[in-house]
Amino acid sequence: MAVAELELDAPDGSGARIGPAPGGPPLDAVPRDGDDRRVFALVRLRGRPVGTVVGRVRTGEDPASVLAGQAADEITLPDTPPRPPAGDVPRATVVVATRERPAQLARALESLLAQDHPDFDVVVVDNAPATTATRDLIASVYGERGVRYAREPVPGLAAAHNRGIAVAESDVLAFTDDDVIADPHWLSALTLPFGEDPGLACVTGLILPARLGTPAQVLLESHGGFAKGFAARRYDPARPPADEPLFPFTAGRFGSGANMAFRAGPLKAVGGFDPATGTGTPARGGDDLYAFVRLLAEGYPLLYTPEAIVWHHHRESWRDLCGQAYGYGAGLTACLTALLVRRPALLPPLLARLPRGLAHARTMTAQRAGGAAGRAGAPGAHGAYTYPWPRHLSRLERRGLLYGPLGYARARLAVRGTERPWEAT
């Protein structure tokens, strides 16, 4: 399946136009399915993301016209004015944690160095490296372009992120992964809300697939991927959302670690990321979810904005998808365990939400034999849970849910006595 960007109203007045997603192959390079080429497209209106469509383009048809017509039928288009120039965006530091993936890292760094943000720097944190490949890449190619290198010996994504917090020199810290390509407007869109709302502690953004070239990639995106929709939303603990009965414990609704930014002061005040969570630890994940809920529990609002876009390279193989399904379950319950250990006062509200939480977990991880006809089960129907989800993956997610607390306990033992880098003497 090709991945594309569809602009419905080009600035030059030429009408709809389409092109490949950043870093992706040309549309005509994607193999056809018979006479059709399947296309997943981000739909923009005068630059602003408004939705996605999945369509089939036949030989000889104009992809832009076909998909624009489909978008008109499927997406309620807002009366969106042209995107204004970036306002008073605060200075930011972008932290990229990585481990032994220099080729992917280079691709990500190229997109970060092309940002339209007026004042930022980039820090690469090399997490428990086995070789000097990352350090050599930064020294030989990116050091002279302003990218800084930091090494974190403690394995785990949370530990790497904490190292980034310690070495950053900005009040706003943006985090992304080495397997993304950032939209040129990503950092401006992600950090602008901090300048507009002094009370915000966290902003998250939209994550879309960079490629859908294997069944595993399509299945993950169909299951919901990492996207959280195309409407901005503010989560305020002072005014809990009426449609979120599990708030703030359904942290996965708030965003994901590949696209998040924090105000440094509040993040440090809650201890940063729990080093016993995250990829690379026995907990398998949950570091981003922990930070979201921890800040919300302290009364800080969180904002999700679809304007801040990164394109994520999903894992390609079935084996990787199995590991990801297990990690999702483990990371969620590891996060909840970490929250109770670090802030026991959250136990009563968590227990009060437990029955609904268990029902939600069953729905989220349920086996699904198939979806409804049409688009309902297609990639882009984020959060609909209508696409087929194999029994094996369902079992792995639920097994991960059971393992998460044990994984957190093991990880906590491994990092016992480790200080936060900014607190070390």
C-alpha positions in Angstrom: 0.0 0.0 0.0 1.4 3.4 -1.0 1.5 6.1 1.6 0.9 9.7 0.4 0.0 13.2 1.3 -3.0 14.7 -0.5 -3.4 18.5 -0.5 -7.0 19.5 -1.4 -6.4 23.2 -2.0 -2.9 23.9 -3.3 -1.6 27.4 -2.7 -0.9 28.0 -6.4 -4.6 27.4 -7.3 -3.9 24.2 -9.2 -6.4 22.3 -7.1 -5.8 18.9 -5.5 -2.3 17.5 -5.6 -0.7 14.4 -4.2 2.8 13.2 -3.5 4.6 10.4 -1.5 4.9 10.6 2.2 8.3 12.1 3.4 11.0 9.5 2.8 8.6 7.2 1.0 8.9 5.8 -2.6 7.0 7.5 -5.5 3.4 6.3 -5.8 4.1 4.6 -9.1 6.9 2.5 -7.5 4.4 0.7 -5.3 3.3 -2.6 -6.8 -0.3 -2.9 -8.1 -2.9 -5.3 -6.9 -4.2 -6.4 -10.3 -5.3 -3.2 -12.0 -5.5 -1.2 -8.8 -2.9 0.6 -6.6 -4.0 0.9 -3.0 -3.1 4.2 -1.4 -3.3 5.5 2.2 -3.2 9.3 2.2 -3.0 12.0 4.8 -5.5 14.6 3.7 -4.5 18.3 4.2 -6.6 21.4 3.6 -4.4 24.4 3.0 -1.6 22.7 4.9 -3.6 21.5 7.9 -4.2 17.8 8.4 -7.9 16.9 8.4 -8.1 13.1 8.1 -6.9 10.1 6.1 -8.4 8.1 3.3 -7.7 4.6 1.9 -8.5 4.1 -1.7 -7.9 2.2 -4.9 -6.6 4.0 -7.9 -6.9 2.2 -11.3 -4.5 2.4 -14.1 -4.9 5.6 -16.0 -6.8 7.4 -13.2 -5.4 10.6 -11.6 -4.7 9.7 -7.9 -5.3 13.2 -6.7 -8.7 13.4 -8.3 -9.8 10.0 -7.2 -8.8 10.4 -3.5 -10.0 14.0 -3.3 -13.4 12.8 -4.3 -13.2 10.1 -1.7 -12.1 12.6 0.9 -15.1 14.8 0.1 -17.4 11.9 0.8 -15.7 10.6 3.9 -14.3 13.6 5.8 -16.2 16.5 7.2 -13.9 19.3 6.0 -13.6 22.3 8.3 -13.6 25.9 7.0 -9.9 26.0 7.7 -8.0 29.2 7.0 -4.4 28.9 5.6 -1.9 28.0 8.2 -0.5 31.2 9.8 3.2 31.7 10.2 4.6 30.3 13.4 4.0 32.7 16.3 6.2 33.2 19.3 7.5 29.7 19.6 9.8 29.1 22.6 13.4 27.8 22.2 13.4 24.0 22.3 15.8 21.1 22.6 15.0 17.9 20.6 16.1 14.7 22.3 16.5 11.6 20.2 17.3 8.3 22.1 19.0 5.6 20.0 20.9 2.4 20.1 22.9 0.8 17.3 20.8 2.1 14.4 22.9 4.7 12.7 21.2 4.5 9.3 17.8 5.1 10.8 19.1 7.8 13.0 20.7 9.7 10.1 17.3 9.7 8.3 15.6 11.1 11.4 18.3 13.7 11.9 18.0 15.0 8.4 14.3 15.7 8.9 15.0 17.3 12.3 17.6 19.7 10.9 15.1 20.8 8.2 12.6 22.1 10.7 11.1 25.6 10.3 11.4 26.3 14.0 13.6 29.4 14.5 15.5 28.4 17.6 16.3 24.8 18.6 19.1 22.3 19.1 19.3 18.5 18.8 20.7 16.1 21.4 21.3 12.4 20.5 21.4 10.1 23.5 23.3 6.9 22.8 21.8 4.3 25.1 24.0 1.6 26.5 26.0 1.4 23.2 27.8 -1.8 22.1 29.8 0.0 19.4 30.9 3.5 18.6 28.7 3.7 15.5 26.4 6.4 16.8 29.2 8.5 18.3 31.2 8.2 15.0 28.2 9.3 13.0 27.6 12.4 15.1 31.3 13.3 15.1 31.8 12.8 11.4 28.6 14.1 9.9 26.3 15.9 12.4 28.6 17.5 15.0 29.5 20.3 12.7 25.8 20.9 12.0 25.0 21.5 15.7 23.9 18.1 16.9 25.2 17.2 20.3 26.1 13.7 21.5 25.4 12.2 25.0 26.0 8.7 26.3 23.7 7.0 28.8 25.1 3.7 30.2 22.0 2.5 31.9 19.9 0.6 29.4 16.3 1.7 28.8 14.4 4.4 26.9 13.4 6.2 30.1 17.0 6.4 31.3 18.1 7.7 27.9 15.3 10.4 28.0 16.4 11.4 31.5 20.0 11.9 30.2 18.5 14.1 27.5 16.7 16.2 30.2 20.0 16.6 32.1 22.0 17.9 29.1 19.3 20.0 27.5 19.6 23.8 27.6 16.1 24.8 26.9 12.9 25.2 28.9 10.9 23.1 26.4 12.1 19.6 25.6 10.8 17.7 22.6 11.2 13.9 22.3 11.1 11.7 19.2 12.5 8.4 18.1 15.2 7.4 15.6 12.7 5.6 13.4 10.6 8.6 12.4 10.7 11.4 9.8 9.5 14.7 11.1 7.3 17.0 9.1 9.1 20.3 8.5 6.5 22.1 10.7 6.6 19.5 13.4 8.6 21.3 16.1 7.0 24.6 15.6 3.5 23.1 15.9 4.6 21.0 19.0 6.1 23.9 20.9 3.9 26.8 19.9 1.2 25.9 22.5 3.7 26.3 25.3 4.1 30.0 24.3 0.3 30.4 24.1 -0.5 28.7 27.4 1.9 29.1 30.3 0.1 26.4 32.3 0.7 23.6 29.9 3.2 21.0 30.9 3.0 18.5 28.0 2.0 18.6 24.3 1.7 15.5 22.0 1.3 15.2 18.3 0.1 13.1 15.4 2.0 9.9 14.4 1.4 8.4 10.9 2.9 5.4 9.1 5.8 6.2 6.9 5.3 2.9 5.0 2.7 0.2 4.7 4.7 -2.3 2.8 4.1 -5.5 4.8 1.1 -7.2 6.3 2.5 -6.6 9.8 2.7 -2.8 9.1 -0.9 -2.7 7.7 -2.2 -4.8 10.6 -0.6 -2.5 13.2 -2.0 0.7 11.6 -5.4 -0.9 11.2 -5.4 -1.8 14.9 -5.1 1.9 15.6 -1.4 2.6 15.1 -0.2 5.6 17.1 -2.5 8.3 15.8 -5.0 10.0 18.2 -7.2 11.7 15.6 -7.4 15.0 13.8 -9.0 17.2 16.4 -6.9 19.1 18.9 -7.8 18.3 22.5 -6.9 19.7 25.9 -6.9 17.3 28.9 -7.3 19.3 32.1 -7.4 17.6 35.5 -9.4 20.5 36.8 -12.1 19.6 34.3 -12.0 15.9 33.6 -13.4 15.0 30.2 -16.9 13.5 30.5 -16.3 11.0 27.7 -13.2 9.6 29.5 -14.5 7.7 32.5 -11.0 6.2 33.1 -9.2 9.6 33.0 -6.3 10.0 33.6 -5.4 6.3 33.5 -6.1 5.6 29.8 -2.8 7.3 29.1 -2.5 5.8 25.6 -5.2 8.2 24.5 -3.0 11.2 25.2 -0.2 10.5 22.8 3.0 8.4 22.3 6.6 8.8 23.0 7.7 9.3 19.4 6.0 12.7 19.4 5.9 14.5 22.7 7.2 17.7 24.4 7.4 18.9 28.0 8.1 22.0 29.9 11.3 21.1 31.7 10.4 22.5 35.1 7.3 20.4 35.8 8.9 17.3 34.2 11.9 17.5 36.5 9.6 18.2 39.5 7.9 14.8 39.1 11.3 13.1 38.7 11.3 12.9 34.9 10.8 9.4 33.4 10.8 6.4 35.7 14.0 4.5 34.7 12.4 1.2 35.5 10.0 1.7 32.5 10.5 1.8 28.8 11.8 -0.2 25.9 15.1 -1.8 26.7 14.1 -2.7 30.3 12.2 -5.8 31.6 9.1 -3.6 31.8 9.1 -3.4 28.0 7.5 0.0 27.8 5.3 2.6 29.6 7.8 5.4 30.1 5.8 7.9 28.0 2.5 6.9 29.6 4.0 7.2 33.1 5.1 10.8 32.4 1.7 11.8 31.0 -0.3 10.5 33.9 2.2 11.7 36.5 1.9 15.3 35.3 -1.9 15.1 35.0 -2.0 13.7 38.5 -0.1 16.8 39.7 -2.8 19.0 38.1 -1.0 20.0 34.9 -2.9 20.2 31.6 -1.9 18.2 28.5 -2.6 19.2 24.9 -2.8 16.9 21.8 -2.4 18.7 18.5 -2.6 17.0 15.1 -0.6 19.9 13.6 2.6 18.3 14.9 3.2 15.3 12.6 5.9 12.7 12.5 6.0 9.7 10.1 6.8 6.5 11.9 8.5 3.4 10.3 6.5 0.6 11.8 8.2 -2.8 12.4 8.1 -4.9 9.2 7.9 -8.5 10.3 5.3 -10.7 12.0 7.8 -11.5 14.7 8.3 -7.8 15.5 4.6 -7.2 15.6 4.2 -10.1 18.1 6.8 -8.5 20.3 5.1 -5.2 20.0 1.7 -6.6 21.0 3.2 -8.2 24.1 5.1 -5.0 24.9 1.9 -2.9 24.6 0.2 -4.9 27.3 3.3 -5.1 29.5 4.1 -1.4 29.2 0.6 -0.4 30.2 0.5 -2.4 33.5 4.1 -1.6 34.2 3.2 2.1 33.9 0.3 1.7 36.3 2.5 -0.2 38.8 5.1 2.6 38.6 2.5 5.2 39.3 1.3 3.4 42.4 4.8 2.9 43.6 5.9 6.5 43.0 2.6 8.1 44.1 0.5 5.8 46.3 -2.2 8.4 46.6 -3.3 7.3 43.1 -4.5 3.9 44.5 -8.0 4.9 45.5 -8.9 6.6 42.2 -7.4 3.7 40.3 -9.4 1.1 42.3 -12.5 3.1 41.7 -12.0 2.9 37.9 -10.8 -0.8 37.9 -14.0 -2.5 36.8 -14.4 -0.2 33.8 -10.6 -0.4 33.2 -10.8 -4.2 32.9 -13.7 -4.0 30.5 -11.8 -1.5 28.4 -8.7 -3.7 28.4 -10.8 -6.7 27.2 -12.2 -4.7 24.3 -8.8 -3.2 23.4 -7.1 -6.6 23.3 -10.0 -8.7 22.0 -9.6 -11.1 19.0 -11.5 -9.8 16.0 -12.4 -12.1 13.1 -13.1 -9.3 10.6 -14.4 -5.8 10.1 -17.5 -4.4 8.5 -17.5 -3.9 4.7 -16.0 -0.7 3.3 -13.6 1.5 5.1 -14.5 0.7 8.7 -11.6 -1.7 9.1 -9.1 0.1 7.0 -5.9 1.7 8.2 -6.8 5.2 9.4 -10.0 4.1 11.3 -8.0 4.8 14.4 -9.5 3.5 17.7 -12.4 1.8 15.9 -11.2 -1.7 16.8 -13.0 -3.2 13.8 -10.1 -4.5 11.8 -9.2 -8.3 12.1 -6.9 -8.8 15.1 -5.6 -12.4 15.3 -6.1 -14.5 18.4 -2.4 -15.0 18.8 -1.8 -11.2 19.1 -4.8 -10.8 21.4 -3.3 -13.5 23.7 0.1 -11.8 23.6 -1.3 -8.5 24.6 -3.2 -10.0 27.5 -0.2 -12.0 28.6 1.8 -8.8 28.6 -0.8 -7.1 30.8 -0.3 -9.9 33.4 3.5 -9.7 33.1 3.8 -5.9 33.4 4.0 -5.5 37.2 6.6 -8.3 37.4 8.6 -6.7 34.6 8.5 -3.4 36.5 9.7 -5.0 39.7 12.6 -6.6 37.8 13.5 -3.4 36.2 13.3 -1.5 39.4 15.8 -3.8 41.0 18.1 -3.4 38.1 18.2 0.4 38.4 18.1 0.5 42.2 20.3 3.3 43.5 20.5 5.1 40.1 20.1 8.9 40.5 18.4 11.1 38.0 21.2 12.6 35.9 20.4 16.2 36.7 20.5 15.3 40.4 23.8 13.5 40.4 26.7 15.2 42.3 
